[in-house]
Amino acid sequence: MSQAVDMADVTSSQDADAPLSHIKVLDLSRSLAGPWACQVFADFGADVIKCERPGVGDEARIWGPPFLNDADGNSTGDSVYFLTSNRGKRSITVNLSSPEGQKIIRALAADADVL
């Protein structure tokens, strides 16, 4: 049985009283262990910024099934694994091979507590 999921229910908002609410994490990980580890930081209130490749993102975006369904029961193509292991994170795309992208990552890393 498939059920539509409201993304507001999947992602958590940052809670100022959470134990890690004072921590900022820059997540450059992909696929398995890294996203799960950074998800735990987010679950405990850290501000996690996930960086992905432009155009393709994290490979886990297409892992499935299962895939998320929209309100009409149609697959959105969004991997449930990806959504659960990246809940509560902010997300940006950055081209790490370009000088501009490297400058962005350096600036984010300088402000982060965890890389």
N, C-alpha and C positions, 0 to 999 in steps of 0.2 A: 504494500500500500504506500503510495507516495503522498507527500503532504507538502504544500508550499511553506517556505520558511521566510519570515520577515527578517531581513539582515539586521534590524535593530535588536532582534532576539539573539542573534549569533554573535555580534560584537559587543564587547563590554565597554562602558565608558570609564574614563579614568576617575578614580575615587580619591579625593585628597586625603582621606583617612586610611587608605590602603598602606600596607607595610613598605612597599617599594615606590610610593608615589613621588618620592624625591629623586628617583633614578631615571636617567635617560639612556636608552639602549639604541645603538645603530646596528641593525640586523642586515648583514650582507650575505647571509646563508641561503642555501637552496636545498630543496628536496626533503631530507628526513630529519636528522638529529638537530641541526641548527635551528630550523623553524620551530620545532617542538620546545627546545630550550628557551628560545626567545618568547614563545607563547606563555611559558610559565612566568617569566618576568612580567609580561602584560597582565596575566591573571592576578598577580599580586600588586598591580597598580602602576608598574613602570610605564613610562612613555616610550614605546617602541616604534622606531621608524624602520620599516622594511624597504630595502632598495632592490629594485628588479631591473632586468634588461629591457630597454624599449622594444616594443613590438612583440616580444615573446614572453616576457616575464619569467617566473619560476616554472620549471618543468612540471611541478606538482599541480599546477592549474588545470592540466588536462588528464591527470591520473583518475581513473575510474573504470567502471562505475563503483560507487553510486555518484550521480551528478545531482545538483540542486535542481528542483523543478520550480517553475513560476506558478502564479496563482491559478493558471489554467491547466496545470499538470504537465506542461511541456518542459523538456530539459533545457536548462540555460547553458549547459556545457561547462558549468563551474563545478570543479571537483569538491566534493564534500570534505575530503581529506585536506585539501588546500585551505578551504574556508575555516575548518576547525583548528588547524595548526597555525593559522595566522589571525585568529580572532583578537580583537582589542588592539590591533596595530594600526598605525598610520602607514601609508604606502606611497612611494615615489618611484619613478623610473629614472635611471641614470645610466648613461653610456660611459662605462668605466675606461674604455679605450681612448676616449677623447680628452684633451687637456681641460675642457670645460667641465666634463663629468668628474675628472679627478679633483678639480678645484672644489666642486660641490661636496664630494665625499670628504675631503680634508677639512672643510669648514664644519660639516656635520660631526665628524669624528672629534674635532677640537672641542665641541660642545657636549659630547657624549661622555657618560661615565663608564659605559661598557661597549666594546666593539666586538 
